[in-house]
């Protein structure tokens, strides 16, 4: 007779399902055994976003190390590392950053949301993408040594995604439909777990730099909250992508600011 699963087995299965959901949503890695992802799954699995982010950062760091070992200049190695992370994520967050930047140029929240639905890339979006890539590549190139790049990339990708669940919970949704609206508000246990994982990730760049990076992330996120509430009247899936990008940039810049 088959025994009923224990509470520990059930918990492990639930955690594994959340990780699988996060991998399917945040990356383009195919998981044949994964169940179709729905909005509520994304919110519940928000705690696993930093874990997936750490894996993405590690993948980019591996490409940087290979390029560095091949004798390429730091800036070229940084460009290849960024290309690797873009390939892993399908430029998910970069797309959100570009749409958010275009939308913030709208004259009203209604116009901003309409602009953000438009698939065409505007001037603000193009400039935001350019600056994002430039700042991240410059930060990685300034670190130079792969032994410094690896912890910086892992910390940046993990900590940046750790901010998303809290942002989803605390900032009202700007529209009744769309990805963020379908996901709903993540449970507090998911928010706390993501935050703790993000804090651990920041320690990879050292306690001092990690503390400064945390402060930079909080200030950057607060500024984005204020801007989105004023210009868009809340958050959308695109805004969540912008949250990741802004915080990833912040962590990499702080990691690169070494004496």
C-alpha positions as CSV (number, residue, x, y, z in Angstrom):
1,X,0.0,0.0,0.0
2,X,1.4,3.4,-1.0
3,X,2.1,5.7,1.9
4,X,0.8,9.2,2.0
5,X,3.6,11.8,1.5
6,X,4.9,13.3,4.7
7,X,4.8,17.0,5.4
8,X,8.5,17.3,4.6
9,X,8.1,15.5,1.3
10,X,5.2,17.8,0.5
11,X,7.2,20.9,1.4
12,X,10.1,19.7,-0.8
13,X,7.8,19.1,-3.7
14,X,6.3,22.6,-3.3
15,X,9.7,24.3,-3.1
16,X,10.9,22.4,-6.2
17,X,7.7,23.4,-8.1
18,X,8.4,27.0,-7.2
19,X,11.9,26.9,-8.4
20,X,10.7,25.2,-11.6
21,X,8.2,28.0,-12.1
22,X,10.8,30.7,-11.5
23,X,13.1,29.1,-14.1
24,X,10.4,28.9,-16.7
25,X,9.3,32.5,-16.1
26,X,12.6,34.2,-15.6
27,X,14.6,32.3,-18.2
28,X,14.4,30.7,-21.7
29,X,15.7,27.4,-20.3
30,X,13.2,24.7,-21.5
31,X,11.9,22.4,-18.7
32,X,9.9,19.6,-20.4
33,X,8.6,18.4,-17.0
34,X,7.4,21.8,-15.9
35,X,3.7,22.6,-15.6
36,X,2.2,25.6,-17.4
37,X,2.9,28.7,-15.5
38,X,-0.1,30.9,-14.4
39,X,-0.1,34.3,-12.7
40,X,-0.6,33.0,-9.2
41,X,2.3,30.6,-9.6
42,X,4.6,33.5,-10.4
43,X,3.6,35.4,-7.3
44,X,4.0,32.4,-5.0
45,X,7.4,31.5,-6.5
46,X,8.7,35.0,-6.1
47,X,11.0,33.8,-3.3
48,X,12.9,31.7,-5.9
49,X,13.7,34.6,-8.2
50,X,17.0,35.4,-6.5
51,X,18.1,31.7,-6.9
52,X,17.4,31.9,-10.6
53,X,19.1,35.3,-10.8
54,X,22.2,33.8,-9.1
55,X,22.3,31.1,-11.7
56,X,22.0,33.6,-14.5
57,X,24.7,35.8,-13.1
58,X,26.9,32.7,-12.7
59,X,26.4,31.8,-16.4
60,X,27.4,35.3,-17.4
61,X,30.4,35.2,-15.2
62,X,31.5,31.9,-16.8
63,X,31.4,33.5,-20.2
64,X,33.4,36.4,-18.9
65,X,36.0,34.1,-17.5
66,X,36.3,32.2,-20.8
67,X,36.6,35.4,-22.8
68,X,39.2,36.7,-20.3
69,X,41.2,33.4,-20.6
70,X,41.1,33.7,-24.4
71,X,42.9,37.1,-24.1
72,X,40.0,39.4,-24.9
73,X,40.0,42.9,-23.4
74,X,37.8,43.4,-20.3
75,X,35.2,45.4,-22.2
76,X,34.8,42.8,-24.9
77,X,34.5,40.1,-22.2
78,X,31.9,42.2,-20.4
79,X,29.9,42.5,-23.6
80,X,29.9,38.7,-24.1
81,X,28.9,38.2,-20.5
82,X,26.0,40.5,-21.0
83,X,25.0,38.8,-24.2
84,X,25.0,35.5,-22.3
85,X,22.6,36.8,-19.7
86,X,20.4,38.3,-22.4
87,X,20.3,35.0,-24.1
88,X,19.4,33.2,-20.9
89,X,16.5,35.6,-20.0
90,X,15.3,36.5,-23.5
91,X,15.9,40.1,-22.6
92,X,12.9,39.9,-20.4
93,X,13.8,42.7,-18.0
94,X,15.5,44.9,-20.7
95,X,12.2,44.8,-22.6
96,X,10.4,46.0,-19.4
97,X,12.9,48.8,-18.8
98,X,12.5,50.1,-22.4
99,X,8.7,50.0,-22.3
100,X,8.7,51.7,-18.8
101,X,11.0,54.4,-20.0
102,X,8.9,55.1,-23.0
103,X,5.7,55.1,-20.9
104,X,7.1,57.6,-18.4
105,X,7.2,60.1,-21.2
106,X,3.4,60.0,-21.5
107,X,1.4,63.1,-20.5
108,X,-1.0,61.1,-18.4
109,X,-1.2,57.6,-16.8
110,X,-3.7,56.5,-19.5
111,X,-1.3,57.7,-22.2
112,X,1.6,56.1,-20.4
113,X,-0.1,52.7,-20.3
114,X,-1.1,52.9,-23.9
115,X,2.6,53.7,-24.9
116,X,3.8,50.8,-22.8
117,X,1.5,48.4,-24.7
118,X,3.0,49.6,-28.0
119,X,5.6,47.1,-29.3
120,X,7.6,49.9,-31.0
121,X,10.7,51.2,-29.3
122,X,10.7,54.9,-28.6
123,X,13.5,57.3,-27.9
124,X,13.3,57.1,-24.2
125,X,13.3,53.3,-24.3
126,X,16.3,53.2,-26.7
127,X,18.3,55.6,-24.4
128,X,17.4,53.5,-21.3
129,X,18.6,50.3,-23.0
130,X,21.8,51.9,-24.2
131,X,22.6,53.3,-20.7
132,X,21.7,50.0,-19.0
133,X,24.1,48.1,-21.2
134,X,26.8,50.8,-21.1
135,X,26.8,51.0,-17.3
136,X,26.8,47.3,-16.7
137,X,29.5,46.6,-19.3
138,X,31.6,49.4,-17.9
139,X,31.2,48.2,-14.3
140,X,32.2,44.6,-15.3
141,X,35.2,45.9,-17.4
142,X,36.4,48.1,-14.5
143,X,36.4,45.0,-12.2
144,X,38.5,43.3,-14.8
145,X,39.5,40.2,-12.8
146,X,37.1,37.2,-13.3
147,X,37.4,36.5,-9.6
148,X,35.8,39.9,-8.9
149,X,33.3,39.8,-11.8
150,X,31.8,36.4,-10.7
151,X,30.6,37.5,-7.2
152,X,29.5,40.9,-8.6
153,X,27.3,39.3,-11.3
154,X,25.8,36.7,-9.0
155,X,25.1,39.3,-6.3
156,X,23.6,41.8,-8.8
157,X,21.3,39.3,-10.6
158,X,20.1,37.7,-7.3
159,X,19.6,40.9,-5.3
160,X,17.9,42.7,-8.1
161,X,15.3,40.0,-8.5
162,X,14.8,39.9,-4.8
163,X,13.2,43.3,-4.9
164,X,10.5,42.3,-7.3
165,X,8.1,40.4,-4.9
166,X,8.1,43.3,-2.4
167,X,7.5,45.8,-5.2
168,X,4.5,43.7,-6.5
169,X,3.0,43.6,-3.0
170,X,3.5,47.3,-2.0
171,X,2.9,49.2,-5.2
172,X,-0.7,49.1,-6.6
173,X,-1.3,47.7,-10.0
174,X,-1.8,50.3,-12.7
175,X,-4.2,48.2,-14.8
176,X,-6.7,45.5,-14.3
177,X,-5.2,43.1,-16.9
178,X,-1.7,42.1,-17.8
179,X,1.0,40.0,-16.3
180,X,1.3,41.7,-12.9
181,X,-2.4,41.9,-12.4
182,X,-2.8,38.2,-13.2
183,X,-0.1,37.3,-10.8
184,X,-1.5,39.3,-7.9
185,X,0.3,40.1,-4.6
186,X,3.0,37.6,-3.5
187,X,2.5,36.2,0.0
188,X,4.6,37.8,2.7
189,X,6.6,34.6,3.3
190,X,7.7,34.7,-0.3
191,X,8.7,38.4,0.1
192,X,10.7,37.7,3.3
193,X,12.4,34.7,1.8
194,X,13.4,36.6,-1.3
195,X,14.7,39.5,0.7
196,X,16.8,37.2,2.9
197,X,18.3,35.5,-0.2
198,X,19.0,38.9,-1.7
199,X,20.9,40.0,1.5
200,X,23.0,36.8,1.4
201,X,23.8,37.5,-2.2
202,X,25.0,41.0,-1.4
203,X,27.5,39.6,1.0
204,X,29.4,38.1,-2.0
205,X,30.8,41.6,-2.8
206,X,31.9,42.1,0.8
207,X,30.0,43.4,3.9
208,X,30.9,47.1,3.3
209,X,30.1,47.1,-0.4
210,X,27.0,44.9,0.2
211,X,25.7,47.4,2.8
212,X,26.2,50.3,0.4
213,X,24.7,48.4,-2.4
214,X,21.6,47.7,-0.3
215,X,21.2,51.4,0.5
216,X,21.6,52.2,-3.2
217,X,19.0,49.6,-4.1
218,X,16.5,51.0,-1.6
219,X,17.0,54.5,-2.8
220,X,16.7,53.6,-6.4
221,X,13.6,51.5,-5.8
222,X,12.0,54.3,-3.7
223,X,12.7,56.7,-6.6
224,X,11.1,54.3,-9.1
225,X,8.1,53.8,-6.8
226,X,7.5,57.6,-6.6
227,X,8.0,58.0,-10.4
228,X,5.7,55.2,-11.3
229,X,3.0,56.3,-8.9
230,X,3.1,59.8,-10.4
231,X,3.4,59.0,-14.0
232,X,1.8,55.6,-14.4
233,X,-0.4,55.4,-11.3
234,X,1.1,52.1,-10.2
235,X,3.1,49.1,-11.5
236,X,2.9,46.7,-14.4
237,X,4.9,43.7,-15.6
238,X,7.1,46.1,-17.5
239,X,7.7,48.2,-14.4
240,X,8.9,45.0,-12.6
241,X,11.4,44.5,-15.4
242,X,12.6,48.1,-14.8
243,X,12.9,47.3,-11.1
244,X,15.3,44.5,-11.9
245,X,17.4,46.5,-14.3
246,X,17.8,49.5,-12.0
247,X,18.8,47.4,-9.1
248,X,21.2,45.2,-11.1
249,X,22.9,48.4,-12.3
250,X,23.1,49.8,-8.8
251,X,24.8,46.7,-7.4
252,X,27.3,46.4,-10.2
253,X,28.3,50.1,-9.9
254,X,28.8,49.7,-6.2
255,X,30.8,46.5,-6.7
256,X,33.0,48.3,-9.2
257,X,33.6,51.2,-6.8
258,X,36.7,49.7,-5.2
259,X,39.6,51.8,-3.8
